[in-house]
Amino acid sequence: MFVIDNKTGCRFLTVDAYLNAVPFYEKNGFRFMNAEDDDPHTRLMYFDLMDLVA
């Protein structure tokens, strides 16, 4: 849906991932938003939708 004729204006997906879900997101191409994130329960992560077309 986002790859062909994208007119949504959406580029990034963001999640506030629980620590036990981080491996799932990493496996699916999400990256950490910053290295200084020190929340004991969650990590901020993002996925760049442009990676799907490159």
N, CA, C and O atoms as CSV, one atom per row, in Angstrom:
chain,resi,resn,atom,element,x,y,z
A,1,MET,N,N,0.822,-1.180,0.000
A,1,MET,CA,C,0.000,0.000,0.000
A,1,MET,C,C,0.873,1.253,0.000
A,1,MET,O,O,0.560,2.217,-0.699
A,2,PHE,N,N,1.964,1.258,0.772
A,2,PHE,CA,C,2.813,2.433,0.853
A,2,PHE,C,C,3.821,2.503,-0.289
A,2,PHE,O,O,4.321,3.582,-0.604
A,3,VAL,N,N,4.123,1.378,-0.905
A,3,VAL,CA,C,5.198,1.333,-1.891
A,3,VAL,C,C,4.761,1.898,-3.237
A,3,VAL,O,O,5.525,2.623,-3.874
A,4,ILE,N,N,3.569,1.586,-3.675
A,4,ILE,CA,C,3.114,1.992,-4.997
A,4,ILE,C,C,2.159,3.180,-4.874
A,4,ILE,O,O,1.156,3.119,-4.162
A,5,ASP,N,N,2.492,4.260,-5.581
A,5,ASP,CA,C,1.644,5.450,-5.637
A,5,ASP,C,C,1.332,5.988,-4.234
A,5,ASP,O,O,0.178,6.264,-3.905
A,6,ASN,N,N,2.369,6.128,-3.426
A,6,ASN,CA,C,2.215,6.588,-2.044
A,6,ASN,C,C,1.841,8.061,-2.011
A,6,ASN,O,O,2.625,8.913,-2.428
A,7,LYS,N,N,0.663,8.360,-1.523
A,7,LYS,CA,C,0.218,9.736,-1.372
A,7,LYS,C,C,-0.177,10.027,0.074
A,7,LYS,O,O,-0.897,10.989,0.341
A,8,THR,N,N,0.289,9.203,1.001
A,8,THR,CA,C,-0.112,9.351,2.386
A,8,THR,C,C,0.714,10.379,3.143
A,8,THR,O,O,0.245,10.940,4.133
A,9,GLY,N,N,1.929,10.630,2.695
A,9,GLY,CA,C,2.798,11.554,3.415
A,9,GLY,C,C,3.439,10.917,4.631
A,9,GLY,O,O,3.934,11.624,5.509
A,10,CYS,N,N,3.440,9.618,4.698
A,10,CYS,CA,C,3.997,8.892,5.834
A,10,CYS,C,C,5.363,8.342,5.448
A,10,CYS,O,O,5.507,7.716,4.398
A,11,ARG,N,N,6.375,8.574,6.300
A,11,ARG,CA,C,7.708,8.061,5.993
A,11,ARG,C,C,8.228,7.142,7.086
A,11,ARG,O,O,8.898,6.156,6.781
A,12,PHE,N,N,7.943,7.434,8.347
A,12,PHE,CA,C,8.489,6.666,9.458
A,12,PHE,C,C,7.379,6.057,10.304
A,12,PHE,O,O,6.337,6.672,10.530
A,13,LEU,N,N,7.628,4.823,10.770
A,13,LEU,CA,C,6.792,4.207,11.794
A,13,LEU,C,C,7.582,4.284,13.090
A,13,LEU,O,O,8.779,3.997,13.101
A,14,THR,N,N,6.942,4.662,14.166
A,14,THR,CA,C,7.624,4.710,15.459
A,14,THR,C,C,6.885,3.848,16.464
A,14,THR,O,O,5.661,3.717,16.418
A,15,VAL,N,N,7.647,3.266,17.370
A,15,VAL,CA,C,7.065,2.461,18.443
A,15,VAL,C,C,7.778,2.774,19.753
A,15,VAL,O,O,8.949,3.153,19.769
A,16,ASP,N,N,7.065,2.610,20.818
A,16,ASP,CA,C,7.626,2.671,22.157
A,16,ASP,C,C,7.602,1.219,22.647
A,16,ASP,O,O,6.667,0.793,23.323
A,17,ALA,N,N,8.647,0.475,22.291
A,17,ALA,CA,C,8.651,-0.979,22.447
A,17,ALA,C,C,8.983,-1.405,23.876
A,17,ALA,O,O,9.932,-0.906,24.481
A,18,TYR,N,N,8.192,-2.326,24.399
A,18,TYR,CA,C,8.548,-2.952,25.670
A,18,TYR,C,C,9.866,-3.686,25.486
A,18,TYR,O,O,10.147,-4.185,24.397
A,19,LEU,N,N,10.670,-3.757,26.525
A,19,LEU,CA,C,11.998,-4.348,26.416
A,19,LEU,C,C,11.974,-5.780,25.900
A,19,LEU,O,O,12.858,-6.179,25.142
A,20,ASN,N,N,10.966,-6.560,26.305
A,20,ASN,CA,C,10.916,-7.945,25.834
A,20,ASN,C,C,10.476,-8.051,24.371
A,20,ASN,O,O,10.587,-9.124,23.779
A,21,ALA,N,N,9.976,-6.956,23.774
A,21,ALA,CA,C,9.570,-6.959,22.367
A,21,ALA,C,C,10.654,-6.389,21.450
A,21,ALA,O,O,10.521,-6.462,20.228
A,22,VAL,N,N,11.714,-5.829,22.010
A,22,VAL,CA,C,12.774,-5.213,21.208
A,22,VAL,C,C,13.363,-6.184,20.178
A,22,VAL,O,O,13.551,-5.781,19.030
A,23,PRO,N,N,13.662,-7.435,20.523
A,23,PRO,CA,C,14.203,-8.350,19.507
A,23,PRO,C,C,13.271,-8.541,18.308
A,23,PRO,O,O,13.741,-8.666,17.177
A,24,PHE,N,N,11.979,-8.564,18.539
A,24,PHE,CA,C,11.012,-8.680,17.447
A,24,PHE,C,C,11.131,-7.492,16.497
A,24,PHE,O,O,11.193,-7.669,15.280
A,25,TYR,N,N,11.163,-6.295,17.049
A,25,TYR,CA,C,11.257,-5.102,16.214
A,25,TYR,C,C,12.596,-5.032,15.486
A,25,TYR,O,O,12.640,-4.660,14.314
A,26,GLU,N,N,13.680,-5.381,16.160
A,26,GLU,CA,C,14.995,-5.380,15.509
A,26,GLU,C,C,15.017,-6.360,14.334
A,26,GLU,O,O,15.558,-6.057,13.271
A,27,LYS,N,N,14.424,-7.536,14.541
A,27,LYS,CA,C,14.371,-8.555,13.491
A,27,LYS,C,C,13.595,-8.059,12.272
A,27,LYS,O,O,13.842,-8.501,11.150
A,28,ASN,N,N,12.666,-7.145,12.496
A,28,ASN,CA,C,11.839,-6.616,11.418
A,28,ASN,C,C,12.315,-5.257,10.897
A,28,ASN,O,O,11.566,-4.549,10.224
A,29,GLY,N,N,13.559,-4.900,11.208
A,29,GLY,CA,C,14.162,-3.722,10.607
A,29,GLY,C,C,14.041,-2.424,11.368
A,29,GLY,O,O,14.481,-1.385,10.875
A,30,PHE,N,N,13.460,-2.446,12.549
A,30,PHE,CA,C,13.370,-1.226,13.346
A,30,PHE,C,C,14.736,-0.914,13.954
A,30,PHE,O,O,15.518,-1.819,14.246
A,31,ARG,N,N,15.010,0.369,14.140
A,31,ARG,CA,C,16.264,0.818,14.744
A,31,ARG,C,C,15.957,1.685,15.952
A,31,ARG,O,O,14.876,2.262,16.066
A,32,PHE,N,N,16.931,1.768,16.854
A,32,PHE,CA,C,16.759,2.604,18.038
A,32,PHE,C,C,16.783,4.074,17.640
A,32,PHE,O,O,17.582,4.488,16.801
A,33,MET,N,N,15.905,4.852,18.248
A,33,MET,CA,C,15.840,6.262,17.923
A,33,MET,C,C,17.049,7.012,18.475
A,33,MET,O,O,17.543,7.942,17.838
A,34,ASN,N,N,17.528,6.618,19.651
A,34,ASN,CA,C,18.737,7.226,20.202
A,34,ASN,C,C,19.385,6.274,21.194
A,34,ASN,O,O,18.732,5.394,21.754
A,35,ALA,N,N,20.668,6.466,21.398
A,35,ALA,CA,C,21.423,5.576,22.282
A,35,ALA,C,C,21.260,5.948,23.750
A,35,ALA,O,O,21.539,5.135,24.631
A,36,GLU,N,N,20.811,7.168,24.017
A,36,GLU,CA,C,20.703,7.634,25.404
A,36,GLU,C,C,19.363,7.290,26.061
A,36,GLU,O,O,19.115,7.674,27.204
A,37,ASP,N,N,18.520,6.584,25.356
A,37,ASP,CA,C,17.206,6.207,25.884
A,37,ASP,C,C,17.405,5.297,27.090
A,37,ASP,O,O,17.872,4.168,26.940
A,38,ASP,N,N,17.056,5.772,28.284
A,38,ASP,CA,C,17.330,4.996,29.503
A,38,ASP,C,C,16.076,4.615,30.278
A,38,ASP,O,O,16.146,4.356,31.479
A,39,ASP,N,N,14.933,4.577,29.606
A,39,ASP,CA,C,13.699,4.156,30.259
A,39,ASP,C,C,13.834,2.687,30.643
A,39,ASP,O,O,14.226,1.872,29.809
A,40,PRO,N,N,13.519,2.334,31.878
A,40,PRO,CA,C,13.685,0.939,32.312
A,40,PRO,C,C,12.636,-0.028,31.758
A,40,PRO,O,O,12.758,-1.239,31.940
A,41,HIS,N,N,11.605,0.497,31.081
A,41,HIS,CA,C,10.523,-0.372,30.616
A,41,HIS,C,C,10.379,-0.435,29.098
A,41,HIS,O,O,9.929,-1.449,28.565
A,42,THR,N,N,10.753,0.629,28.397
A,42,THR,CA,C,10.534,0.691,26.949
A,42,THR,C,C,11.730,1.327,26.244
A,42,THR,O,O,12.572,1.977,26.864
A,43,ARG,N,N,11.777,1.114,24.906
A,43,ARG,CA,C,12.782,1.764,24.055
A,43,ARG,C,C,12.062,2.390,22.869
A,43,ARG,O,O,11.147,1.793,22.302
A,44,LEU,N,N,12.477,3.586,22.500
A,44,LEU,CA,C,11.927,4.253,21.324
A,44,LEU,C,C,12.625,3.703,20.084
A,44,LEU,O,O,13.854,3.675,20.012
A,45,MET,N,N,11.821,3.264,19.103
A,45,MET,CA,C,12.371,2.680,17.882
A,45,MET,C,C,11.610,3.221,16.686
A,45,MET,O,O,10.479,3.691,16.811
A,46,TYR,N,N,12.259,3.146,15.504
A,46,TYR,CA,C,11.616,3.623,14.285
A,46,TYR,C,C,11.948,2.704,13.111
A,46,TYR,O,O,12.929,1.961,13.130
A,47,PHE,N,N,11.099,2.782,12.096
A,47,PHE,CA,C,11.320,2.076,10.834
A,47,PHE,C,C,11.117,3.075,9.716
A,47,PHE,O,O,10.095,3.760,9.670
A,48,ASP,N,N,12.087,3.166,8.809
A,48,ASP,CA,C,12.005,4.077,7.667
A,48,ASP,C,C,11.342,3.336,6.506
A,48,ASP,O,O,11.894,2.366,5.988
A,49,LEU,N,N,10.171,3.792,6.105
A,49,LEU,CA,C,9.424,3.135,5.029
A,49,LEU,C,C,10.156,3.229,3.693
A,49,LEU,O,O,9.867,2.449,2.785
A,50,MET,N,N,11.088,4.155,3.552
A,50,MET,CA,C,11.872,4.237,2.316
A,50,MET,C,C,12.750,3.005,2.135
A,50,MET,O,O,13.162,2.702,1.015
A,51,ASP,N,N,13.042,2.292,3.216
A,51,ASP,CA,C,13.807,1.043,3.111
A,51,ASP,C,C,13.062,-0.008,2.294
A,51,ASP,O,O,13.686,-0.930,1.769
A,52,LEU,N,N,11.744,0.112,2.177
A,52,LEU,CA,C,10.951,-0.847,1.413
A,52,LEU,C,C,11.097,-0.652,-0.080
A,52,LEU,O,O,10.911,-1.601,-0.843
A,53,VAL,N,N,11.427,0.558,-0.521
A,53,VAL,CA,C,11.530,0.829,-1.947
A,53,VAL,C,C,12.966,0.901,-2.433
A,53,VAL,O,O,13.213,0.899,-3.639
A,54,ALA,N,N,13.909,0.962,-1.516
A,54,ALA,CA,C,15.331,1.075,-1.909
A,54,ALA,C,C,15.924,-0.283,-2.210
A,54,ALA,O,O,17.102,-0.380,-2.554
